[in-house]
Amino acid sequence: MEIDYLREMEAKSAHDPHRCNSSSAAAAAPRVVVAGPVIVGAGPSGLAAAACLKERGVPSLIIERYNCIASLWQLKTYDRLKLHLPKQFCELPLMPFPPHYPTYPDNRQFVEYLEAYAERFQIRPVFGQAVERAEYDEELQLWRVTTAAAEYVCRWLIVATGENAEEVVPEMEGLGEFGGGVVHTSGYKSGAVYEGKRVLVVGCGNSGMEVCLDLCNHNARPSLVVRDTVHILPREMLGRSTFGLSMWLLKWLPIHIVDRFLLVSSWLLLGNTARYGLDRPKVGPLKLKSLSGKTPVLDVGTLDKIKSGDIKIRPGIQRLMYKSAEFVDGRVENYDAIILATGYKSNVPCWLKNSEMFCEKDGLPKRPFPNCWKGECGLYAVGFTKRGLLGASIDAKNIAADIESSWKETISQSKYSPCFIQKHL
């Protein structure tokens, strides 16, 4: 899928119902009074929250802007994607992966797992419900969640749209003049369409590295833009996953000692990555993750392609020109296409109004993990921990326990009954 990003992003901002939209719902839109929490987002985090609530006898309603669960996984992932962590660190609460699944399930298997999860807990999201506005009604002490189709009124609101709701598209001088195909990784499927082409991949996280490897495997000629330092670790050490080994070591050792172990082991297994233009940060990989949320790259074969010269490392882009790029070191090279592996961001500030829980700048909870799941007036967040699915599961369990404690008391009060609410709206 190749697109002109200047036109595409303008069109999406103006017309795409799945993106931020400040317009209000039509006056004739029906009002739905929800006895339990409303969960915004039917991704893994939203499903986990709904399942944990149901296990405690609390009903909930998920509303989802797309037409399927796990839209990021179903609509915006590339063909070769697999979970970067072993399956035991990615399973949702109350239901493990099937035992026959491999250690690192692929995208299709993960989606099948999520669909089975929704079926087991009888989770039935309402699809096509892009939230335009959610605001707490001080007089009624209820949340009002507005979509183009309806207004949902509830006592509790759970934000499960996650850290990856919207694509990040950086501003680059000359992007409109490039003339070649430009696509975000959300629209990238396979390197097959790039065979024989010179491709510039912008972004050196796990996605950018893996896309470069996929391009090499399809006989394309990729270059990778590396503007910052990056930690690259082997996916496995000593016959165990690097992540799993790290979690085990952290039970007994301080984080700086574990970081030192990871760096020494990586140097022995991978060599000095700085030789290839991949300088490491001064802060260790686990410490950096805890401070900034920046995830280390778990190498699945890309580094060997960099060492062999099949993948070229390039510095930041100064400007783009027709079918070419000028880098900050003055080098100019020709390219047929650009792939933006520049990640995603939260879209919560676009629709959640007057909340003290989320930061307006980045749309993430102001309080750090492990206290980022609870806000004011029955507002909750799940999946904003910067710790992947493991963090989302912890959030979901905490939220369900907290809501259960006040669920029976709340529904017994007449002011929260559907008839009372409908009468006073």
C-alpha positions as CSV (number, residue, x, y, z in Angstrom):
1,M,0.0,0.0,0.0
2,E,1.8,3.1,-1.2
3,I,0.4,6.6,-0.3
4,D,1.2,10.2,-0.6
5,Y,1.3,11.2,3.0
6,L,0.6,14.9,2.6
7,R,-2.7,14.2,0.9
8,E,-3.5,11.1,3.0
9,M,-3.0,12.7,6.4
10,E,-5.0,15.8,5.5
11,A,-7.8,13.6,4.2
12,K,-7.8,11.4,7.3
13,S,-7.8,14.4,9.6
14,A,-10.9,15.8,7.8
15,H,-12.9,12.7,7.0
16,D,-11.8,9.5,8.7
17,P,-14.3,8.6,11.5
18,H,-11.7,6.4,13.2
19,R,-9.5,9.4,14.0
20,C,-9.9,12.4,16.3
21,N,-13.2,14.2,15.5
22,S,-14.5,17.0,17.6
23,S,-18.0,17.1,16.1
24,S,-20.8,16.1,18.4
25,A,-23.2,13.2,17.8
26,A,-26.4,13.9,16.0
27,A,-29.2,15.2,18.3
28,A,-31.3,12.2,17.4
29,A,-28.7,9.7,18.4
30,P,-30.1,7.2,21.0
31,R,-28.9,7.3,24.6
32,V,-27.7,4.0,26.1
33,V,-27.6,3.7,29.9
34,V,-24.9,1.1,30.8
35,A,-25.2,-0.5,34.2
36,G,-21.5,-1.5,34.4
37,P,-18.4,0.1,33.0
38,V,-18.0,1.3,29.4
39,I,-14.7,0.1,28.0
40,V,-13.3,2.1,25.0
41,G,-11.3,-0.2,22.8
42,A,-11.6,-3.9,21.9
43,G,-7.8,-4.6,21.8
44,P,-6.1,-7.1,24.1
45,S,-6.3,-4.6,27.0
46,G,-10.0,-4.0,26.6
47,L,-10.7,-7.7,26.3
48,A,-8.7,-8.4,29.4
49,A,-10.6,-5.8,31.4
50,A,-13.9,-7.2,30.3
51,A,-13.0,-10.8,31.2
52,C,-11.7,-9.8,34.6
53,L,-14.8,-7.9,35.4
54,K,-17.0,-10.7,34.2
55,E,-15.1,-13.2,36.4
56,R,-16.1,-11.0,39.4
57,G,-19.8,-10.7,38.3
58,V,-19.6,-7.2,36.9
59,P,-21.0,-6.6,33.4
60,S,-19.4,-4.2,31.0
61,L,-19.8,-2.9,27.5
62,I,-16.9,-2.5,25.0
63,I,-17.2,0.0,22.2
64,E,-14.7,-0.2,19.4
65,R,-14.2,2.2,16.4
66,Y,-13.3,-0.5,13.9
67,N,-15.3,-3.5,12.8
68,C,-13.2,-6.2,14.6
69,I,-11.4,-6.9,17.9
70,A,-7.6,-6.3,18.0
71,S,-7.7,-3.9,15.0
72,L,-4.0,-3.1,15.3
73,W,-3.2,-6.8,15.0
74,Q,-5.7,-7.6,12.3
75,L,-5.5,-4.5,10.1
76,K,-2.1,-2.9,10.7
77,T,0.6,-5.5,11.0
78,Y,3.0,-7.1,8.5
79,D,2.8,-10.7,7.4
80,R,6.0,-12.0,9.1
81,L,5.2,-10.4,12.5
82,K,5.5,-12.7,15.6
83,L,5.3,-11.8,19.3
84,H,8.7,-10.5,20.3
85,L,8.3,-12.1,23.8
86,P,7.6,-15.7,24.7
87,K,3.9,-16.5,24.9
88,Q,3.8,-16.9,28.7
89,F,4.5,-13.2,29.0
90,C,1.8,-12.2,26.5
91,E,-1.2,-14.2,27.6
92,L,-4.3,-12.5,29.0
93,P,-5.7,-13.1,32.5
94,L,-7.6,-16.3,33.1
95,M,-6.7,-18.1,29.8
96,P,-3.3,-19.3,28.7
97,F,-2.2,-19.9,25.1
98,P,-3.0,-23.3,23.7
99,P,-0.1,-25.7,24.6
100,H,0.6,-26.5,21.0
101,Y,1.3,-22.9,20.1
102,P,5.0,-22.1,19.5
103,T,7.1,-20.1,21.9
104,Y,6.6,-17.0,19.7
105,P,3.1,-17.1,18.2
106,D,2.7,-15.4,14.9
107,N,0.2,-12.7,14.1
108,R,-2.5,-15.1,12.9
109,Q,-2.2,-17.3,15.9
110,F,-2.3,-14.4,18.3
111,V,-5.5,-13.1,16.7
112,E,-7.0,-16.6,16.9
113,Y,-6.2,-16.7,20.6
114,L,-7.9,-13.3,21.1
115,E,-11.0,-14.4,19.3
116,A,-11.1,-17.6,21.4
117,Y,-10.7,-15.4,24.5
118,A,-13.6,-13.2,23.5
119,E,-15.7,-16.2,22.8
120,R,-14.9,-17.9,26.1
121,F,-15.9,-14.9,28.2
122,Q,-18.8,-14.0,25.9
123,I,-17.4,-10.6,25.1
124,R,-19.5,-8.9,22.4
125,P,-18.1,-5.4,21.6
126,V,-20.3,-2.8,19.8
127,F,-18.3,-2.1,16.6
128,G,-18.1,1.0,14.5
129,Q,-18.3,3.3,17.6
130,A,-15.5,5.9,17.3
131,V,-15.7,8.0,20.4
132,E,-16.0,11.7,19.7
133,R,-16.2,12.9,23.3
134,A,-16.2,11.5,26.8
135,E,-16.8,13.8,29.7
136,Y,-17.8,13.5,33.4
137,D,-21.2,15.0,34.3
138,E,-20.7,16.5,37.7
139,E,-24.4,16.9,38.4
140,L,-25.3,13.3,37.6
141,Q,-21.9,11.9,38.7
142,L,-21.8,9.8,35.6
143,W,-19.7,9.6,32.4
144,R,-21.2,10.6,29.1
145,V,-19.5,8.9,26.1
146,T,-20.5,10.3,22.7
147,T,-20.2,8.5,19.3
148,A,-21.8,9.4,16.0
149,A,-24.4,6.7,16.7
150,A,-25.2,7.0,20.3
151,E,-24.5,8.5,23.7
152,Y,-23.4,6.0,26.4
153,V,-24.0,6.9,30.0
154,C,-22.1,5.0,32.7
155,R,-20.8,5.1,36.3
156,W,-17.3,3.9,35.3
157,L,-15.2,4.5,32.2
158,I,-12.2,2.4,31.2
159,V,-9.9,3.7,28.6
160,A,-8.4,0.8,26.7
161,T,-7.3,2.5,23.5
162,G,-3.7,2.0,24.4
163,E,-0.4,3.6,23.6
164,N,-0.6,2.6,19.9
165,A,-3.9,4.2,18.8
166,E,-2.6,6.5,16.0
167,E,0.3,6.4,13.6
168,V,3.2,8.8,14.2
169,V,4.2,10.5,11.0
170,P,7.2,12.8,11.4
171,E,7.6,16.0,9.6
172,M,10.3,15.8,7.0
173,E,11.3,18.5,4.7
174,G,10.5,17.7,1.1
175,L,8.2,14.8,1.8
176,G,5.7,16.0,-0.8
177,E,8.4,16.2,-3.4
178,F,9.7,12.7,-2.9
179,G,7.5,11.2,-5.6
180,G,8.0,7.5,-4.6
181,G,5.9,5.3,-2.4
182,V,5.7,6.4,1.2
183,V,4.0,4.1,3.7
184,H,3.8,3.7,7.5
185,T,4.5,0.3,8.8
186,S,0.7,0.1,9.6
187,G,0.3,-0.2,5.9
188,Y,3.2,-2.5,5.2
189,K,2.5,-6.1,4.6
190,S,5.4,-7.8,2.8
191,G,8.7,-7.0,1.1
192,A,7.5,-8.9,-2.0
193,V,6.3,-5.7,-3.6
194,Y,9.7,-4.1,-3.1
195,E,11.8,-6.7,-4.9
196,G,14.8,-5.0,-6.5
197,K,13.9,-1.6,-5.1
198,R,16.0,0.8,-3.0
199,V,14.0,1.3,0.2
200,L,14.7,3.8,3.0
201,V,13.3,2.6,6.4
202,V,12.9,5.4,9.0
203,G,13.1,4.2,12.6
204,C,15.3,1.6,14.2
205,G,13.0,-0.1,16.8
206,N,11.8,-3.7,16.6
207,S,9.5,-2.9,13.7
208,G,12.1,-1.0,11.6
209,M,14.7,-3.8,12.2
210,E,12.2,-6.5,11.3
211,V,10.9,-4.7,8.2
212,C,14.5,-4.4,7.0
213,L,15.1,-8.1,7.4
214,D,11.9,-8.8,5.5
215,L,12.9,-6.5,2.7
216,C,16.3,-8.3,2.5
217,N,14.6,-11.7,2.3
218,H,12.6,-10.4,-0.7
219,N,15.7,-9.1,-2.5
220,A,15.1,-5.5,-1.9
221,R,17.9,-3.1,-1.0
222,P,17.1,-1.4,2.3
223,S,18.8,1.4,4.2
224,L,17.9,2.0,7.9
225,V,17.8,5.5,9.3
226,V,19.3,5.5,12.9
227,R,19.1,8.9,14.5
228,D,19.6,7.9,18.1
229,T,21.3,5.3,20.2
230,V,19.7,1.9,20.5
231,H,20.1,-1.2,22.6
232,I,20.2,-4.4,20.6
233,L,19.9,-7.7,22.5
234,P,19.8,-11.3,21.3
235,R,16.3,-12.6,21.5
236,E,17.6,-15.6,23.5
237,M,20.5,-16.2,25.9
238,L,21.7,-19.4,27.5
239,G,18.8,-21.3,25.9
240,R,16.2,-19.0,27.4
241,S,14.4,-15.9,26.2
242,T,16.4,-12.8,27.1
243,F,13.2,-11.2,28.5
244,G,12.4,-14.2,30.7
245,L,15.9,-14.5,31.9
246,S,15.9,-10.8,32.8
247,M,12.7,-11.1,34.8
248,W,14.1,-14.1,36.7
249,L,17.4,-12.2,37.5
250,L,15.5,-9.2,38.7
251,K,14.0,-11.3,41.4
252,W,17.4,-11.6,43.0
253,L,19.6,-8.8,41.7
254,P,19.3,-5.0,41.4
255,I,18.5,-3.6,37.9
256,H,22.0,-2.2,37.3
257,I,23.6,-5.6,37.8
258,V,21.1,-7.3,35.5
259,D,21.7,-4.5,32.9
260,R,25.5,-5.1,33.2
261,F,24.9,-8.8,32.6
262,L,22.8,-8.2,29.5
263,L,25.3,-5.8,28.0
264,V,28.3,-8.1,28.6
265,S,26.3,-11.1,27.2
266,S,25.2,-9.1,24.2
267,W,28.8,-8.0,23.5
268,L,29.9,-11.6,23.6
269,L,27.0,-12.9,21.4
270,L,26.5,-10.0,19.0
271,G,29.8,-8.1,19.1
272,N,30.3,-4.3,19.3
273,T,27.3,-2.9,17.6
274,A,28.8,0.6,17.5
275,R,31.2,-0.7,14.7
276,Y,28.1,-0.8,12.5
277,G,26.6,2.6,13.4
278,L,24.5,1.3,16.2
279,D,25.7,3.1,19.3
280,R,24.3,2.0,22.6
281,P,22.7,4.4,25.2
282,K,24.7,5.2,28.3
283,V,21.7,3.9,30.4
284,G,21.3,0.1,30.5
285,P,18.4,-1.5,28.6
286,L,16.1,-2.3,31.5
287,K,16.8,1.0,33.3
288,L,16.1,2.9,30.1
289,K,12.8,0.9,29.6
290,S,11.7,1.8,33.1
291,L,12.5,5.5,32.7
292,S,11.3,6.2,29.2
293,G,9.4,3.2,27.9
294,K,11.9,2.7,25.1
295,T,12.1,-1.0,24.3
296,P,15.4,-2.6,23.4
297,V,15.5,-4.3,20.0
298,L,15.5,-8.1,20.2
299,D,17.5,-9.3,17.3
300,V,15.9,-12.0,15.0
301,G,18.6,-11.9,12.3
302,T,18.7,-8.3,11.2
303,L,22.1,-7.6,12.7
304,D,23.8,-10.2,10.6
305,K,22.4,-8.4,7.5
306,I,23.8,-5.2,8.8
307,K,27.2,-6.7,9.3
308,S,27.2,-8.2,5.8
309,G,26.3,-4.9,4.3
310,D,22.9,-6.0,3.0
311,I,21.3,-3.4,5.2
312,K,23.0,0.0,5.1
313,I,22.9,2.2,8.2
314,R,22.3,5.9,7.6
315,P,22.1,9.0,9.9
316,G,19.1,11.3,10.3
317,I,17.4,12.8,7.2
318,Q,18.2,16.4,6.4
319,R,15.6,16.7,3.6
320,L,13.9,14.6,0.9
321,M,14.0,15.3,-2.8
322,Y,12.6,13.6,-5.8
323,K,13.4,9.9,-5.4
324,S,16.3,10.8,-3.1
325,A,17.3,11.7,0.4
326,E,20.0,14.0,1.8
327,F,21.3,12.9,5.2
328,V,22.7,15.1,8.0
329,D,26.2,14.0,7.1
330,G,25.8,15.5,3.6
331,R,25.4,12.2,1.8
332,V,22.7,12.1,-0.9
333,E,21.3,8.7,-2.1
334,N,18.5,7.6,-4.4
335,Y,15.5,5.6,-3.2
336,D,12.4,4.2,-4.7
337,A,10.3,4.0,-1.6
338,I,10.2,5.1,2.1
339,I,8.8,3.0,5.0
340,L,8.1,4.9,8.2
341,A,8.7,2.7,11.2
342,T,8.1,5.6,13.4
343,G,5.6,4.0,15.8
344,Y,2.3,5.0,17.3
345,K,0.9,7.4,19.9
346,S,-2.1,7.7,22.2
347,N,-5.2,9.6,21.0
348,V,-6.8,10.1,24.4
349,P,-6.5,13.9,24.5
350,C,-8.6,14.1,21.3
351,W,-11.8,12.8,22.9
352,L,-11.4,12.6,26.8
353,K,-12.3,16.0,28.2
354,N,-11.5,17.6,31.5
355,S,-9.6,14.7,33.0
356,E,-6.7,15.1,35.4
357,M,-5.6,11.5,34.8
358,F,-4.0,11.8,31.3
359,C,-1.3,14.2,30.1
360,E,-2.4,16.4,27.3
361,K,1.0,16.3,25.6
362,D,1.4,12.5,25.0
363,G,-2.0,11.1,26.1
364,L,-0.5,8.8,28.7
365,P,-1.4,8.6,32.4
366,K,0.4,11.2,34.5
367,R,1.2,8.7,37.3
368,P,3.8,6.0,36.5
369,F,3.5,2.3,36.7
370,P,2.2,0.6,38.8
371,N,-0.2,3.3,39.8
372,C,-1.3,4.4,36.3
373,W,-4.5,2.5,36.2
374,K,-6.8,4.5,38.4
375,G,-8.0,8.1,37.9
376,E,-10.8,10.3,39.3
377,C,-14.5,9.8,39.3
378,G,-14.6,6.2,38.2
379,L,-12.1,6.7,35.4
380,Y,-9.6,3.9,34.7
381,A,-6.8,3.1,32.2
382,V,-5.6,-0.3,31.0
383,G,-2.7,-0.9,28.7
384,F,-0.7,2.3,29.3
385,T,2.1,0.8,31.3
386,K,4.8,0.8,28.6
387,R,5.2,-2.8,29.7
388,G,3.2,-4.5,26.9
389,L,0.6,-7.2,27.5
390,L,2.0,-8.2,30.9
391,G,1.4,-4.7,32.2
392,A,-2.1,-4.6,30.7
393,S,-3.0,-7.9,32.5
394,I,-1.9,-6.3,35.8
395,D,-4.0,-3.3,35.1
396,A,-7.1,-5.4,34.2
397,K,-6.9,-7.3,37.4
398,N,-6.5,-4.2,39.5
399,I,-9.4,-2.4,37.8
400,A,-11.8,-5.4,38.1
401,A,-11.0,-5.7,41.9
402,D,-11.5,-2.0,42.5
403,I,-14.8,-1.8,40.6
404,E,-16.2,-5.0,42.2
405,S,-15.8,-3.4,45.6
406,S,-18.3,-0.7,44.8
407,W,-20.4,-2.4,42.2
408,K,-23.2,-3.8,44.4
409,E,-23.4,-0.7,46.5
410,T,-23.6,1.5,43.4
411,I,-26.3,-0.4,41.6
412,S,-28.5,-0.5,44.8
413,Q,-28.6,3.3,44.8
414,S,-31.6,4.7,43.0
415,K,-29.7,7.6,41.5
416,Y,-27.8,5.1,39.4
417,S,-30.8,3.2,38.2
418,P,-31.5,3.4,34.4
419,C,-35.0,4.8,35.0
420,F,-33.6,7.6,37.2
421,I,-30.8,8.4,34.8
422,Q,-33.1,8.6,31.8
423,K,-35.5,10.8,33.7
424,H,-32.8,13.3,34.7
425,L,-30.8,13.5,31.5
